[in-house]
Amino acid sequence: MTSRSARSALVALATAVAVLTALTGCGSGGDDAGTPSAAATLTPSVSDGTQVFAVVGQVDQTFSARELVAHPGTIRVDFSVAKGSAPHNFVISAIPGATTRIVSAGNSQSITFTADKPGRYPVVCTLHQGMTATLVIV
């Protein structure tokens, strides 16, 4: 009888190990596929002489790029907020007109402004301290 109990226990243990091993293989590896990480640098597309950036306010309270690099001139930012995210805005306080309203998840707003002076301009979401990026005019 003892040998039958030991065998049953061993089969149960082997089954548990196999199930746990299979489940471990299904893990995400620590990467959240639903939230792309912020790109280091974003360069614009150009439409009718206007430099255009597509920027996303993400679920993890980051912008989709840490740095937007442009030349002096007219810039358009197409700002959207990821579905499932808290509301965000896109604000460059040093440049007139470079401010969106507060945008809710799944919505967007485009702003167009002129940046003539080379330099580094902080970008913030005024709702989430630490949600920052930089517009670099070269």
N, CA, C and O atoms as CSV, one atom per row, in Angstrom:
chain,resi,resn,atom,element,x,y,z
A,1,MET,N,N,0.818,-1.177,0.000
A,1,MET,CA,C,0.000,0.000,0.000
A,1,MET,C,C,0.873,1.256,0.000
A,1,MET,O,O,0.551,2.244,-0.660
A,2,THR,N,N,1.967,1.211,0.737
A,2,THR,CA,C,2.852,2.355,0.814
A,2,THR,C,C,3.440,2.671,-0.550
A,2,THR,O,O,3.583,3.837,-0.919
A,3,SER,N,N,3.773,1.648,-1.284
A,3,SER,CA,C,4.350,1.876,-2.599
A,3,SER,C,C,3.338,2.526,-3.539
A,3,SER,O,O,3.715,3.359,-4.364
A,4,ARG,N,N,2.045,2.155,-3.429
A,4,ARG,CA,C,1.009,2.768,-4.256
A,4,ARG,C,C,0.838,4.242,-3.876
A,4,ARG,O,O,0.688,5.079,-4.766
A,5,SER,N,N,0.857,4.583,-2.585
A,5,SER,CA,C,0.740,5.967,-2.121
A,5,SER,C,C,1.928,6.798,-2.584
A,5,SER,O,O,1.772,7.941,-3.013
A,6,ALA,N,N,3.103,6.216,-2.492
A,6,ALA,CA,C,4.310,6.929,-2.916
A,6,ALA,C,C,4.262,7.195,-4.416
A,6,ALA,O,O,4.624,8.279,-4.875
A,7,ARG,N,N,3.812,6.195,-5.177
A,7,ARG,CA,C,3.709,6.356,-6.619
A,7,ARG,C,C,2.693,7.440,-6.973
A,7,ARG,O,O,2.947,8.251,-7.863
A,8,SER,N,N,1.560,7.467,-6.298
A,8,SER,CA,C,0.535,8.486,-6.544
A,8,SER,C,C,1.063,9.879,-6.229
A,8,SER,O,O,0.812,10.834,-6.964
A,9,ALA,N,N,1.793,9.981,-5.132
A,9,ALA,CA,C,2.366,11.273,-4.750
A,9,ALA,C,C,3.388,11.733,-5.781
A,9,ALA,O,O,3.447,12.914,-6.123
A,10,LEU,N,N,4.198,10.787,-6.278
A,10,LEU,CA,C,5.207,11.118,-7.276
A,10,LEU,C,C,4.548,11.569,-8.589
A,10,LEU,O,O,5.015,12.522,-9.213
A,11,VAL,N,N,3.480,10.903,-9.010
A,11,VAL,CA,C,2.755,11.289,-10.220
A,11,VAL,C,C,2.150,12.681,-10.046
A,11,VAL,O,O,2.211,13.502,-10.962
A,12,ALA,N,N,1.570,12.949,-8.883
A,12,ALA,CA,C,0.979,14.264,-8.615
A,12,ALA,C,C,2.047,15.352,-8.651
A,12,ALA,O,O,1.821,16.427,-9.205
A,13,LEU,N,N,3.207,15.077,-8.065
A,13,LEU,CA,C,4.303,16.043,-8.054
A,13,LEU,C,C,4.806,16.302,-9.476
A,13,LEU,O,O,5.022,17.453,-9.856
A,14,ALA,N,N,4.993,15.244,-10.257
A,14,ALA,CA,C,5.463,15.400,-11.636
A,14,ALA,C,C,4.456,16.196,-12.462
A,14,ALA,O,O,4.847,17.027,-13.281
A,15,THR,N,N,3.172,15.951,-12.255
A,15,THR,CA,C,2.129,16.693,-12.967
A,15,THR,C,C,2.173,18.170,-12.598
A,15,THR,O,O,2.075,19.036,-13.468
A,16,ALA,N,N,2.321,18.456,-11.311
A,16,ALA,CA,C,2.386,19.846,-10.851
A,16,ALA,C,C,3.591,20.565,-11.451
A,16,ALA,O,O,3.477,21.712,-11.883
A,17,VAL,N,N,4.744,19.899,-11.481
A,17,VAL,CA,C,5.948,20.500,-12.058
A,17,VAL,C,C,5.737,20.769,-13.551
A,17,VAL,O,O,6.126,21.826,-14.046
A,18,ALA,N,N,5.130,19.831,-14.267
A,18,ALA,CA,C,4.888,20.015,-15.700
A,18,ALA,C,C,3.950,21.191,-15.951
A,18,ALA,O,O,4.179,21.984,-16.865
A,19,VAL,N,N,2.902,21.308,-15.150
A,19,VAL,CA,C,1.952,22.413,-15.308
A,19,VAL,C,C,2.634,23.742,-15.021
A,19,VAL,O,O,2.468,24.695,-15.782
A,20,LEU,N,N,3.396,23.823,-13.942
A,20,LEU,CA,C,4.091,25.070,-13.605
A,20,LEU,C,C,5.111,25.450,-14.673
A,20,LEU,O,O,5.254,26.626,-15.005
A,21,THR,N,N,5.811,24.469,-15.204
A,21,THR,CA,C,6.779,24.746,-16.266
A,21,THR,C,C,6.078,25.302,-17.501
A,21,THR,O,O,6.563,26.254,-18.113
A,22,ALA,N,N,4.958,24.723,-17.864
A,22,ALA,CA,C,4.202,25.211,-19.023
A,22,ALA,C,C,3.694,26.622,-18.794
A,22,ALA,O,O,3.752,27.455,-19.699
A,23,LEU,N,N,3.196,26.903,-17.597
A,23,LEU,CA,C,2.687,28.241,-17.300
A,23,LEU,C,C,3.797,29.277,-17.299
A,23,LEU,O,O,3.582,30.408,-17.736
A,24,THR,N,N,4.973,28.916,-16.820
A,24,THR,CA,C,6.096,29.844,-16.805
A,24,THR,C,C,6.461,30.254,-18.226
A,24,THR,O,O,6.832,31.406,-18.451
A,25,GLY,N,N,6.368,29.360,-19.171
A,25,GLY,CA,C,6.663,29.670,-20.567
A,25,GLY,C,C,5.679,30.653,-21.170
A,25,GLY,O,O,5.977,31.268,-22.194
A,26,CYS,N,N,4.500,30.818,-20.555
A,26,CYS,CA,C,3.489,31.741,-21.073
A,26,CYS,C,C,3.660,33.143,-20.536
A,26,CYS,O,O,2.900,34.034,-20.916
A,27,GLY,N,N,4.618,33.374,-19.675
A,27,GLY,CA,C,4.817,34.690,-19.075
A,27,GLY,C,C,5.243,35.713,-20.100
A,27,GLY,O,O,5.651,35.379,-21.213
A,28,SER,N,N,5.138,36.982,-19.698
A,28,SER,CA,C,5.441,38.066,-20.630
A,28,SER,C,C,6.896,38.474,-20.617
A,28,SER,O,O,7.291,39.352,-21.384
A,29,GLY,N,N,7.702,37.866,-19.773
A,29,GLY,CA,C,9.103,38.244,-19.744
A,29,GLY,C,C,9.323,39.627,-19.172
A,29,GLY,O,O,10.379,40.221,-19.393
A,30,GLY,N,N,8.342,40.165,-18.431
A,30,GLY,CA,C,8.503,41.467,-17.811
A,30,GLY,C,C,8.204,42.629,-18.739
A,30,GLY,O,O,8.309,43.779,-18.313
A,31,ASP,N,N,7.843,42.386,-19.967
A,31,ASP,CA,C,7.579,43.445,-20.931
A,31,ASP,C,C,6.086,43.597,-21.100
A,31,ASP,O,O,5.394,42.605,-21.333
A,32,ASP,N,N,5.564,44.814,-20.991
A,32,ASP,CA,C,4.137,45.042,-21.165
A,32,ASP,C,C,3.874,45.355,-22.627
A,32,ASP,O,O,4.079,46.482,-23.077
A,33,ALA,N,N,3.416,44.351,-23.365
A,33,ALA,CA,C,3.214,44.524,-24.804
A,33,ALA,C,C,2.146,45.562,-25.118
A,33,ALA,O,O,2.125,46.095,-26.227
A,34,GLY,N,N,1.264,45.863,-24.178
A,34,GLY,CA,C,0.208,46.830,-24.412
A,34,GLY,C,C,0.683,48.265,-24.356
A,34,GLY,O,O,-0.008,49.160,-24.844
A,35,THR,N,N,1.841,48.507,-23.776
A,35,THR,CA,C,2.367,49.859,-23.656
A,35,THR,C,C,3.754,49.911,-24.268
A,35,THR,O,O,4.717,49.474,-23.638
A,36,PRO,N,N,3.881,50.431,-25.474
A,36,PRO,CA,C,5.204,50.527,-26.065
A,36,PRO,C,C,6.079,51.466,-25.249
A,36,PRO,O,O,5.603,52.478,-24.734
A,37,SER,N,N,7.351,51.132,-25.134
A,37,SER,CA,C,8.236,52.015,-24.389
A,37,SER,C,C,8.523,53.259,-25.224
A,37,SER,O,O,8.408,53.246,-26.450
A,38,ALA,N,N,8.895,54.324,-24.537
A,38,ALA,CA,C,9.140,55.595,-25.215
A,38,ALA,C,C,10.363,55.493,-26.120
A,38,ALA,O,O,11.404,54.977,-25.714
A,39,ALA,N,N,10.232,55.977,-27.325
A,39,ALA,CA,C,11.358,56.041,-28.245
A,39,ALA,C,C,12.304,57.129,-27.752
A,39,ALA,O,O,11.868,58.127,-27.178
A,40,ALA,N,N,13.568,56.939,-27.972
A,40,ALA,CA,C,14.532,57.930,-27.523
A,40,ALA,C,C,14.344,59.250,-28.271
A,40,ALA,O,O,14.258,60.308,-27.647
A,41,THR,N,N,14.279,59.195,-29.592
A,41,THR,CA,C,14.187,60.413,-30.398
A,41,THR,C,C,13.171,60.221,-31.514
A,41,THR,O,O,13.097,59.160,-32.132
A,42,LEU,N,N,12.395,61.259,-31.758
A,42,LEU,CA,C,11.399,61.236,-32.829
A,42,LEU,C,C,11.726,62.364,-33.790
A,42,LEU,O,O,11.914,63.505,-33.369
A,43,THR,N,N,11.798,62.052,-35.082
A,43,THR,CA,C,11.995,63.082,-36.098
A,43,THR,C,C,10.688,63.243,-36.866
A,43,THR,O,O,9.920,62.289,-36.993
A,44,PRO,N,N,10.433,64.438,-37.377
A,44,PRO,CA,C,9.125,64.701,-37.980
A,44,PRO,C,C,9.008,64.221,-39.420
A,44,PRO,O,O,10.002,64.067,-40.130
A,45,SER,N,N,7.780,63.994,-39.823
A,45,SER,CA,C,7.488,63.907,-41.252
A,45,SER,C,C,7.237,65.349,-41.685
A,45,SER,O,O,7.054,66.222,-40.837
A,46,VAL,N,N,7.226,65.608,-42.978
A,46,VAL,CA,C,7.004,66.979,-43.446
A,46,VAL,C,C,5.796,66.982,-44.374
A,46,VAL,O,O,5.705,66.180,-45.303
A,47,SER,N,N,4.870,67.900,-44.105
A,47,SER,CA,C,3.661,68.033,-44.912
A,47,SER,C,C,3.465,69.506,-45.252
A,47,SER,O,O,3.210,70.322,-44.367
A,48,ASP,N,N,3.583,69.844,-46.535
A,48,ASP,CA,C,3.432,71.233,-46.988
A,48,ASP,C,C,4.335,72.197,-46.222
A,48,ASP,O,O,3.912,73.299,-45.873
A,49,GLY,N,N,5.573,71.788,-45.960
A,49,GLY,CA,C,6.529,72.640,-45.271
A,49,GLY,C,C,6.408,72.643,-43.759
A,49,GLY,O,O,7.223,73.263,-43.075
A,50,THR,N,N,5.401,71.959,-43.225
A,50,THR,CA,C,5.213,71.875,-41.773
A,50,THR,C,C,5.804,70.565,-41.271
A,50,THR,O,O,5.545,69.498,-41.829
A,51,GLN,N,N,6.603,70.661,-40.209
A,51,GLN,CA,C,7.158,69.464,-39.578
A,51,GLN,C,C,6.081,68.867,-38.674
A,51,GLN,O,O,5.509,69.565,-37.837
A,52,VAL,N,N,5.806,67.570,-38.848
A,52,VAL,CA,C,4.690,66.939,-38.149
A,52,VAL,C,C,5.189,65.802,-37.260
A,52,VAL,O,O,5.897,64.900,-37.708
A,53,PHE,N,N,4.801,65.870,-35.997
A,53,PHE,CA,C,5.105,64.806,-35.034
A,53,PHE,C,C,3.807,64.151,-34.582
A,53,PHE,O,O,2.827,64.843,-34.306
A,54,ALA,N,N,3.792,62.837,-34.505
A,54,ALA,CA,C,2.681,62.100,-33.895
A,54,ALA,C,C,3.162,61.654,-32.517
A,54,ALA,O,O,4.067,60.826,-32.408
A,55,VAL,N,N,2.557,62.202,-31.474
A,55,VAL,CA,C,2.972,61.913,-30.098
A,55,VAL,C,C,1.789,61.308,-29.353
A,55,VAL,O,O,0.655,61.767,-29.488
A,56,VAL,N,N,2.069,60.271,-28.565
A,56,VAL,CA,C,1.022,59.591,-27.802
A,56,VAL,C,C,1.302,59.738,-26.315
A,56,VAL,O,O,2.421,59.499,-25.859
A,57,GLY,N,N,0.277,60.133,-25.557
A,57,GLY,CA,C,0.327,60.072,-24.099
A,57,GLY,C,C,-0.034,58.646,-23.714
A,57,GLY,O,O,-1.121,58.168,-24.041
A,58,GLN,N,N,0.868,57.967,-23.024
A,58,GLN,CA,C,0.725,56.535,-22.807
A,58,GLN,C,C,0.150,56.182,-21.436
A,58,GLN,O,O,0.087,57.019,-20.535
A,59,VAL,N,N,-0.262,54.931,-21.303
A,59,VAL,CA,C,-0.849,54.410,-20.073
A,59,VAL,C,C,0.126,54.547,-18.901
A,59,VAL,O,O,-0.294,54.818,-17.776
A,60,ASP,N,N,1.423,54.361,-19.157
A,60,ASP,CA,C,2.418,54.415,-18.081
A,60,ASP,C,C,2.884,55.838,-17.772
A,60,ASP,O,O,3.937,56.028,-17.163
A,61,GLN,N,N,2.116,56.823,-18.183
A,61,GLN,CA,C,2.388,58.241,-17.932
A,61,GLN,C,C,3.738,58.686,-18.492
A,61,GLN,O,O,4.534,59.338,-17.817
A,62,THR,N,N,3.963,58.310,-19.748
A,62,THR,CA,C,5.109,58.797,-20.512
A,62,THR,C,C,4.591,59.264,-21.868
A,62,THR,O,O,3.502,58.883,-22.297
A,63,PHE,N,N,5.392,60.098,-22.534
A,63,PHE,CA,C,5.121,60.422,-23.926
A,63,PHE,C,C,5.765,59.331,-24.781
A,63,PHE,O,O,6.698,58.667,-24.329
A,64,SER,N,N,5.286,59.140,-25.993
A,64,SER,CA,C,5.811,58.091,-26.865
A,64,SER,C,C,7.240,58.369,-27.333
A,64,SER,O,O,7.883,57.482,-27.894
A,65,ALA,N,N,7.741,59.569,-27.115
A,65,ALA,CA,C,9.137,59.903,-27.417
A,65,ALA,C,C,9.670,60.800,-26.314
A,65,ALA,O,O,8.945,61.634,-25.773
A,66,ARG,N,N,10.937,60.622,-25.986
A,66,ARG,CA,C,11.561,61.480,-24.970
A,66,ARG,C,C,12.093,62.770,-25.583
A,66,ARG,O,O,12.246,63.779,-24.895
A,67,GLU,N,N,12.377,62.723,-26.902
A,67,GLU,CA,C,12.960,63.887,-27.560
A,67,GLU,C,C,12.369,64.027,-28.961
A,67,GLU,O,O,12.315,63.061,-29.721
A,68,LEU,N,N,11.928,65.244,-29.292
A,68,LEU,CA,C,11.420,65.568,-30.622
A,68,LEU,C,C,12.430,66.514,-31.248
A,68,LEU,O,O,12.662,67.597,-30.712
A,69,VAL,N,N,13.034,66.141,-32.358
A,69,VAL,CA,C,14.084,66.954,-32.974
A,69,VAL,C,C,13.555,67.561,-34.270
A,69,VAL,O,O,13.106,66.848,-35.167
A,70,ALA,N,N,13.615,68.905,-34.353
A,70,ALA,CA,C,13.084,69.625,-35.515
A,70,ALA,C,C,14.013,70.778,-35.884
A,70,ALA,O,O,14.936,71.122,-35.146
A,71,HIS,N,N,13.741,71.356,-37.037
A,71,HIS,CA,C,14.453,72.554,-37.487
A,71,HIS,C,C,13.565,73.760,-37.210
A,71,HIS,O,O,12.355,73.601,-37.044
A,72,PRO,N,N,14.140,74.974,-37.155
A,72,PRO,CA,C,13.310,76.159,-36.950
A,72,PRO,C,C,12.205,76.228,-38.008
A,72,PRO,O,O,12.426,75.919,-39.179
A,73,GLY,N,N,11.023,76.637,-37.572
A,73,GLY,CA,C,9.908,76.766,-38.503
A,73,GLY,C,C,8.595,76.318,-37.897
A,73,GLY,O,O,8.435,76.275,-36.677
A,74,THR,N,N,7.664,75.988,-38.768
A,74,THR,CA,C,6.323,75.595,-38.339
A,74,THR,C,C,6.306,74.113,-37.968
A,74,THR,O,O,6.822,73.265,-38.696
A,75,ILE,N,N,5.703,73.828,-36.827
A,75,ILE,CA,C,5.634,72.459,-36.302
A,75,ILE,C,C,4.184,72.146,-35.960
A,75,ILE,O,O,3.471,72.969,-35.386
A,76,ARG,N,N,3.765,70.939,-36.326
A,76,ARG,CA,C,2.447,70.455,-35.905
A,76,ARG,C,C,2.655,69.206,-35.057
A,76,ARG,O,O,3.405,68.302,-35.427
A,77,VAL,N,N,1.981,69.173,-33.919
A,77,VAL,CA,C,1.994,67.982,-33.070
A,77,VAL,C,C,0.593,67.393,-33.098
A,77,VAL,O,O,-0.375,68.039,-32.699
A,78,ASP,N,N,0.500,66.156,-33.574
A,78,ASP,CA,C,-0.748,65.400,-33.530
A,78,ASP,C,C,-0.680,64.567,-32.254
A,78,ASP,O,O,-0.049,63.510,-32.219
A,79,PHE,N,N,-1.339,65.060,-31.209
A,79,PHE,CA,C,-1.253,64.444,-29.885
A,79,PHE,C,C,-2.475,63.576,-29.636
A,79,PHE,O,O,-3.609,64.030,-29.781
A,80,SER,N,N,-2.242,62.338,-29.265
A,80,SER,CA,C,-3.341,61.430,-28.923
A,80,SER,C,C,-3.035,60.765,-27.589
A,80,SER,O,O,-1.890,60.735,-27.139
A,81,VAL,N,N,-4.074,60.236,-26.972
A,81,VAL,CA,C,-3.924,59.549,-25.686
A,81,VAL,C,C,-4.375,58.103,-25.872
A,81,VAL,O,O,-5.460,57.830,-26.385
A,82,ALA,N,N,-3.516,57.193,-25.441
A,82,ALA,CA,C,-3.775,55.761,-25.599
A,82,ALA,C,C,-5.051,55.340,-24.883
A,82,ALA,O,O,-5.384,55.866,-23.820
A,83,LYS,N,N,-5.760,54.386,-25.477
A,83,LYS,CA,C,-6.949,53.825,-24.832
A,83,LYS,C,C,-6.530,53.183,-23.516
A,83,LYS,O,O,-5.491,52.527,-23.439
A,84,GLY,N,N,-7.335,53.374,-22.491
A,84,GLY,CA,C,-7.027,52.817,-21.178
A,84,GLY,C,C,-6.143,53.714,-20.330
A,84,GLY,O,O,-5.857,53.390,-19.177
A,85,SER,N,N,-5.708,54.837,-20.885
A,85,SER,CA,C,-4.827,55.759,-20.173
A,85,SER,C,C,-5.635,56.811,-19.424
A,85,SER,O,O,-6.799,57.066,-19.733
A,86,ALA,N,N,-4.995,57.406,-18.444
A,86,ALA,CA,C,-5.552,58.600,-17.809
A,86,ALA,C,C,-5.474,59.743,-18.824
A,86,ALA,O,O,-4.710,59.643,-19.784
A,87,PRO,N,N,-6.235,60.820,-18.644
A,87,PRO,CA,C,-6.116,61.980,-19.542
A,87,PRO,C,C,-4.713,62.596,-19.449
A,87,PRO,O,O,-4.056,62.521,-18.411
A,88,HIS,N,N,-4.275,63.201,-20.548
A,88,HIS,CA,C,-2.970,63.874,-20.609
A,88,HIS,C,C,-3.119,65.162,-21.418
A,88,HIS,O,O,-4.115,65.375,-22.108
A,89,ASN,N,N,-2.100,66.009,-21.310
A,89,ASN,CA,C,-1.968,67.126,-22.238
A,89,ASN,C,C,-0.517,67.231,-22.667
A,89,ASN,O,O,0.346,66.537,-22.130
A,90,PHE,N,N,-0.245,68.100,-23.636
A,90,PHE,CA,C,1.083,68.305,-24.211
A,90,PHE,C,C,1.325,69.798,-24.153
A,90,PHE,O,O,0.654,70.568,-24.840
A,91,VAL,N,N,2.299,70.218,-23.319
A,91,VAL,CA,C,2.506,71.643,-23.066
A,91,VAL,C,C,3.987,71.997,-23.199
A,91,VAL,O,O,4.845,71.401,-22.548
A,92,ILE,N,N,4.269,72.987,-24.064
A,92,ILE,CA,C,5.598,73.604,-24.134
A,92,ILE,C,C,5.369,75.058,-23.746
A,92,ILE,O,O,5.050,75.887,-24.599
A,93,SER,N,N,5.529,75.369,-22.477
A,93,SER,CA,C,5.146,76.695,-21.975
A,93,SER,C,C,5.984,77.827,-22.562
A,93,SER,O,O,5.532,78.971,-22.579
A,94,ALA,N,N,7.193,77.536,-23.042
A,94,ALA,CA,C,8.064,78.579,-23.586
A,94,ALA,C,C,7.706,78.978,-25.017
A,94,ALA,O,O,8.279,79.929,-25.549
A,95,ILE,N,N,6.765,78.266,-25.649
A,95,ILE,CA,C,6.410,78.561,-27.041
A,95,ILE,C,C,4.909,78.842,-27.129
A,95,ILE,O,O,4.096,77.966,-26.834
A,96,PRO,N,N,4.538,80.059,-27.534
A,96,PRO,CA,C,3.113,80.382,-27.666
A,96,PRO,C,C,2.396,79.417,-28.623
A,96,PRO,O,O,2.896,79.110,-29.705
A,97,GLY,N,N,1.235,78.955,-28.208
A,97,GLY,CA,C,0.421,78.068,-29.035
A,97,GLY,C,C,0.783,76.602,-28.959
A,97,GLY,O,O,0.143,75.770,-29.603
A,98,ALA,N,N,1.800,76.274,-28.182
A,98,ALA,CA,C,2.259,74.880,-28.098
A,98,ALA,C,C,1.650,74.181,-26.887
A,98,ALA,O,O,2.366,73.606,-26.067
A,99,THR,N,N,0.333,74.234,-26.780
A,99,THR,CA,C,-0.378,73.645,-25.645
A,99,THR,C,C,-1.676,73.006,-26.133
A,99,THR,O,O,-2.480,73.651,-26.806
A,100,THR,N,N,-1.871,71.736,-25.788
A,100,THR,CA,C,-3.159,71.101,-26.083
A,100,THR,C,C,-4.074,71.280,-24.881
A,100,THR,O,O,-3.634,71.640,-23.790
A,101,ARG,N,N,-5.348,71.022,-25.107
A,101,ARG,CA,C,-6.273,70.921,-23.982
A,101,ARG,C,C,-5.983,69.580,-23.301
A,101,ARG,O,O,-5.120,68.832,-23.759
A,102,ILE,N,N,-6.679,69.277,-22.236
A,102,ILE,CA,C,-6.575,67.960,-21.615
A,102,ILE,C,C,-7.333,66.987,-22.517
A,102,ILE,O,O,-8.509,67.190,-22.819
A,103,VAL,N,N,-6.646,65.935,-22.939
A,103,VAL,CA,C,-7.195,64.981,-23.900
A,103,VAL,C,C,-7.459,63.657,-23.185
A,103,VAL,O,O,-6.581,63.126,-22.505
A,104,SER,N,N,-8.661,63.134,-23.342
A,104,SER,CA,C,-9.011,61.872,-22.684
A,104,SER,C,C,-8.594,60.675,-23.541
A,104,SER,O,O,-8.313,60.810,-24.732
A,105,ALA,N,N,-8.563,59.513,-22.912
A,105,ALA,CA,C,-8.138,58.274,-23.567
A,105,ALA,C,C,-8.917,58.028,-24.853
A,105,ALA,O,O,-10.138,58.173,-24.897
A,106,GLY,N,N,-8.183,57.653,-25.897
A,106,GLY,CA,C,-8.798,57.352,-27.179
A,106,GLY,C,C,-9.081,58.565,-28.042
A,106,GLY,O,O,-9.604,58.422,-29.147
A,107,ASN,N,N,-8.749,59.753,-27.565
A,107,ASN,CA,C,-9.003,60.994,-28.312
A,107,ASN,C,C,-7.695,61.666,-28.703
A,107,ASN,O,O,-6.616,61.229,-28.304
A,108,SER,N,N,-7.805,62.740,-29.494
A,108,SER,CA,C,-6.603,63.428,-29.968
A,108,SER,C,C,-6.875,64.904,-30.202
A,108,SER,O,O,-8.024,65.343,-30.263
A,109,GLN,N,N,-5.797,65.657,-30.332
A,109,GLN,CA,C,-5.857,67.067,-30.701
A,109,GLN,C,C,-4.566,67.410,-31.425
A,109,GLN,O,O,-3.493,66.941,-31.047
A,110,SER,N,N,-4.671,68.224,-32.461
A,110,SER,CA,C,-3.490,68.708,-33.180
A,110,SER,C,C,-3.284,70.175,-32.858
A,110,SER,O,O,-4.237,70.950,-32.773
A,111,ILE,N,N,-2.019,70.542,-32.680
A,111,ILE,CA,C,-1.655,71.947,-32.465
A,111,ILE,C,C,-0.553,72.308,-33.458
A,111,ILE,O,O,0.290,71.475,-33.792
A,112,THR,N,N,-0.568,73.545,-33.921
A,112,THR,CA,C,0.462,74.032,-34.832
A,112,THR,C,C,1.041,75.305,-34.237
A,112,THR,O,O,0.311,76.185,-33.782
A,113,PHE,N,N,2.369,75.386,-34.250
A,113,PHE,CA,C,3.054,76.546,-33.671
A,113,PHE,C,C,4.358,76.763,-34.416
A,113,PHE,O,O,4.779,75.931,-35.220
A,114,THR,N,N,4.992,77.893,-34.136
A,114,THR,CA,C,6.274,78.216,-34.754
A,114,THR,C,C,7.358,78.227,-33.692
A,114,THR,O,O,7.204,78.834,-32.632
A,115,ALA,N,N,8.456,77.545,-33.991
A,115,ALA,CA,C,9.634,77.536,-33.116
A,115,ALA,C,C,10.814,77.993,-33.966
A,115,ALA,O,O,11.329,77.238,-34.791
A,116,ASP,N,N,11.236,79.244,-33.753
A,116,ASP,CA,C,12.281,79.831,-34.593
A,116,ASP,C,C,13.683,79.757,-34.006
A,116,ASP,O,O,14.664,79.753,-34.750
A,117,LYS,N,N,13.791,79.699,-32.682
A,117,LYS,CA,C,15.101,79.752,-32.035
A,117,LYS,C,C,15.608,78.352,-31.709
A,117,LYS,O,O,14.912,77.567,-31.064
A,118,PRO,N,N,16.845,78.037,-32.163
A,118,PRO,CA,C,17.428,76.759,-31.755
A,118,PRO,C,C,17.524,76.687,-30.230
A,118,PRO,O,O,17.753,77.693,-29.558
A,119,GLY,N,N,17.350,75.506,-29.716
A,119,GLY,CA,C,17.434,75.300,-28.269
A,119,GLY,C,C,16.658,74.069,-27.838
A,119,GLY,O,O,16.112,73.328,-28.655
A,120,ARG,N,N,16.629,73.878,-26.526
A,120,ARG,CA,C,15.926,72.741,-25.923
A,120,ARG,C,C,14.734,73.282,-25.148
A,120,ARG,O,O,14.890,74.143,-24.282
A,121,TYR,N,N,13.551,72.780,-25.458
A,121,TYR,CA,C,12.314,73.261,-24.853
A,121,TYR,C,C,11.621,72.116,-24.108
A,121,TYR,O,O,11.262,71.108,-24.717
A,122,PRO,N,N,11.433,72.267,-22.793
A,122,PRO,CA,C,10.766,71.207,-22.024
A,122,PRO,C,C,9.309,71.024,-22.452
A,122,PRO,O,O,8.581,71.991,-22.677
A,123,VAL,N,N,8.911,69.770,-22.556
A,123,VAL,CA,C,7.527,69.376,-22.829
A,123,VAL,C,C,7.024,68.675,-21.576
A,123,VAL,O,O,7.714,67.822,-21.018
A,124,VAL,N,N,5.814,69.036,-21.130
A,124,VAL,CA,C,5.269,68.400,-19.928
A,124,VAL,C,C,3.798,68.058,-20.125
A,124,VAL,O,O,3.110,68.623,-20.974
A,125,CYS,N,N,3.347,67.120,-19.316
A,125,CYS,CA,C,1.919,66.910,-19.098
A,125,CYS,C,C,1.665,67.553,-17.746
A,125,CYS,O,O,2.231,67.123,-16.740
A,126,THR,N,N,0.832,68.566,-17.708
A,126,THR,CA,C,0.625,69.295,-16.450
A,126,THR,C,C,-0.157,68.482,-15.426
A,126,THR,O,O,-0.224,68.862,-14.257
A,127,LEU,N,N,-0.744,67.375,-15.845
A,127,LEU,CA,C,-1.501,66.528,-14.920
A,127,LEU,C,C,-0.632,65.488,-14.220
A,127,LEU,O,O,-0.993,64.991,-13.153
A,128,HIS,N,N,0.516,65.157,-14.821
A,128,HIS,CA,C,1.355,64.086,-14.283
A,128,HIS,C,C,2.801,64.560,-14.168
A,128,HIS,O,O,3.562,64.543,-15.135
A,129,GLN,N,N,3.149,64.980,-12.968
A,129,GLN,CA,C,4.512,65.432,-12.720
A,129,GLN,C,C,5.474,64.311,-13.100
A,129,GLN,O,O,5.258,63.160,-12.721
A,130,GLY,N,N,6.499,64.619,-13.819
A,130,GLY,CA,C,7.452,63.609,-14.252
A,130,GLY,C,C,7.176,63.081,-15.654
A,130,GLY,O,O,8.008,62.369,-16.217
A,131,MET,N,N,6.025,63.417,-16.225
A,131,MET,CA,C,5.733,63.029,-17.612
A,131,MET,C,C,6.287,64.140,-18.490
A,131,MET,O,O,5.634,65.157,-18.720
A,132,THR,N,N,7.508,63.924,-18.975
A,132,THR,CA,C,8.233,64.985,-19.672
A,132,THR,C,C,8.870,64.474,-20.961
A,132,THR,O,O,9.044,63.273,-21.166
A,133,ALA,N,N,9.204,65.414,-21.802
A,133,ALA,CA,C,9.969,65.172,-23.027
A,133,ALA,C,C,10.681,66.487,-23.333
A,133,ALA,O,O,10.588,67.442,-22.561
A,134,THR,N,N,11.383,66.534,-24.448
A,134,THR,CA,C,12.085,67.753,-24.845
A,134,THR,C,C,11.924,67.959,-26.345
A,134,THR,O,O,12.127,67.036,-27.133
A,135,LEU,N,N,11.557,69.182,-26.734
A,135,LEU,CA,C,11.590,69.579,-28.137
A,135,LEU,C,C,12.954,70.211,-28.364
A,135,LEU,O,O,13.317,71.175,-27.689
A,136,VAL,N,N,13.708,69.670,-29.311
A,136,VAL,CA,C,15.034,70.198,-29.626
A,136,VAL,C,C,14.967,70.832,-31.009
A,136,VAL,O,O,14.682,70.155,-31.997
A,137,ILE,N,N,15.233,72.136,-31.073
A,137,ILE,CA,C,15.286,72.851,-32.347
A,137,ILE,C,C,16.755,72.999,-32.705
A,137,ILE,O,O,17.520,73.624,-31.971
A,138,VAL,N,N,17.151,72.417,-33.849
A,138,VAL,CA,C,18.569,72.413,-34.260
A,138,VAL,C,C,18.817,73.357,-35.420
A,138,VAL,O,O,19.949,73.476,-35.888
